[in-house]
Amino acid sequence: MSNSITITGNLTREPELKFMNSGNAVVKLGVAVTRKFKDEEQTSFFDVTAWGSLAENVANSLHKGIRVTVTGRLEQRSWDDKDGNKKYAIEIVAEDIAASLRFNSVDVQNGAHGGQIAKPKSNPYPAHEDAF
């Protein structure tokens, strides 16, 4: 069975980079995806987690408001709250995150891990109606 998702939307907050005790990097971010139906808009909000060099590159390259495309898989987490009630959340675990070039431009630089790092330039276009 396949579990794959791709979304395109705007970062709702600055990426939050942390390092685990093992030294592995993890970044958390939020993405808002707005769909338009005739005269109506509907926005969905997604929590996204990325690990390792992807996490570090995201934290160093992307900022709130930038339009991104995220590919990954859905994962459900559960925990008990302070009252002992079971809580659930579904998040996207990213395999790749890219700045959308539809409304942004980027300078791509070689990364420390042999990959590429995309650094967004200032947006030369006025704010798009999809921008968050």
C-alpha positions as CSV (number, residue, x, y, z in Angstrom):
1,M,0.0,0.0,0.0
2,S,1.3,3.5,-0.9
3,N,1.2,6.5,1.4
4,S,2.4,9.5,-0.5
5,I,1.3,13.1,-0.5
6,T,2.3,16.3,-2.3
7,I,1.1,19.8,-1.2
8,T,1.9,23.3,-2.4
9,G,1.2,26.2,-0.1
10,N,2.7,29.0,2.0
11,L,4.8,28.6,5.2
12,T,2.7,29.8,8.1
13,R,5.6,30.3,10.5
14,E,9.4,30.3,10.6
15,P,10.8,26.8,10.5
16,E,11.7,25.5,14.0
17,L,15.1,23.6,13.9
18,K,16.1,21.4,16.8
19,F,18.7,18.7,17.3
20,M,18.0,15.4,19.0
21,N,20.4,13.9,21.6
22,S,21.8,11.8,18.8
23,G,22.8,15.0,16.9
24,N,20.2,14.4,14.2
25,A,18.4,17.6,13.0
26,V,14.6,17.9,12.9
27,V,12.6,20.9,11.7
28,K,8.9,21.6,12.2
29,L,6.9,23.9,10.0
30,G,3.4,24.7,9.0
31,V,2.0,25.0,5.5
32,A,-1.3,26.6,4.5
33,V,-2.9,25.3,1.3
34,T,-5.7,27.4,-0.2
35,R,-8.2,26.1,-2.7
36,K,-10.6,28.3,-4.6
37,F,-14.0,27.3,-5.8
38,K,-15.8,29.9,-7.8
39,D,-16.3,32.7,-5.2
40,E,-15.2,30.7,-2.2
41,E,-11.9,29.9,-0.6
42,Q,-11.0,27.0,1.6
43,T,-7.7,26.8,3.5
44,S,-6.2,23.7,5.1
45,F,-3.3,23.8,7.5
46,F,-0.7,21.0,7.6
47,D,2.1,20.3,10.1
48,V,5.3,19.1,8.4
49,T,8.4,17.5,9.9
50,A,11.7,17.0,8.1
51,W,14.9,15.3,9.3
52,G,18.7,15.4,8.7
53,S,20.2,17.6,6.1
54,L,16.8,18.4,4.7
55,A,15.9,19.9,8.0
56,E,19.0,22.0,8.2
57,N,18.6,23.2,4.6
58,V,15.0,24.1,5.2
59,A,15.8,26.1,8.4
60,N,18.7,27.9,6.6
61,S,16.8,28.6,3.4
62,L,13.1,29.1,3.9
63,H,11.0,31.7,5.8
64,K,7.4,32.4,6.8
65,G,5.3,33.3,3.8
66,I,7.4,31.5,1.1
67,R,5.4,29.3,-1.2
68,V,6.7,25.7,-1.1
69,T,6.0,22.3,-2.5
70,V,6.3,19.4,0.0
71,T,6.4,15.7,-0.9
72,G,6.3,13.0,1.8
73,R,4.2,10.6,3.7
74,L,1.3,11.0,6.2
75,E,2.0,9.7,9.7
76,Q,-0.4,9.6,12.7
77,R,0.9,10.3,16.2
78,S,-0.9,9.7,19.5
79,W,-0.2,10.7,23.0
80,D,-2.0,11.1,26.3
81,D,-2.8,14.6,27.5
82,K,-2.5,15.8,31.1
83,D,-6.0,14.5,31.9
84,G,-5.2,11.0,30.4
85,N,-7.2,11.5,27.3
86,K,-5.8,10.0,24.1
87,K,-5.0,12.7,21.5
88,Y,-4.2,12.2,17.8
89,A,-2.4,14.2,15.1
90,I,-1.7,13.6,11.5
91,E,1.4,15.2,10.0
92,I,3.5,15.1,6.9
93,V,7.0,13.6,7.2
94,A,8.8,15.3,4.3
95,E,11.0,13.5,1.9
96,D,11.6,16.8,-0.1
97,I,10.7,20.4,0.3
98,A,11.2,23.0,-2.5
99,A,10.6,26.7,-2.8
100,S,8.0,27.3,-5.5
101,L,9.4,29.1,-8.5
102,R,6.0,30.3,-9.6
103,F,6.1,33.3,-7.2
104,N,9.7,33.2,-5.9
105,S,13.1,33.1,-7.3
106,V,16.1,31.4,-5.7
107,D,19.9,31.2,-5.8
108,V,20.9,27.5,-5.7
109,Q,24.2,26.8,-3.9
110,N,26.1,23.5,-3.3
111,G,25.3,22.2,0.1
112,A,27.7,20.6,2.6
113,H,26.2,17.2,2.0
114,G,26.8,17.3,-1.8
115,G,23.3,18.5,-2.4
116,Q,21.9,21.9,-3.3
117,I,20.7,24.7,-1.0
118,A,18.1,27.0,-2.4
119,K,18.2,30.5,-0.9
120,P,15.1,32.6,-1.7
121,K,15.6,36.0,-3.3
122,S,13.3,38.9,-2.5
123,N,10.1,38.5,-4.4
124,P,10.2,40.9,-7.4
125,Y,6.4,40.6,-7.9
126,P,3.7,42.1,-5.8
127,A,2.0,39.8,-3.2
128,H,-0.1,37.2,-4.9
129,E,-3.6,36.6,-3.7
130,D,-2.7,33.1,-2.7
131,A,0.1,34.4,-0.4
132,F,-0.5,33.8,3.3
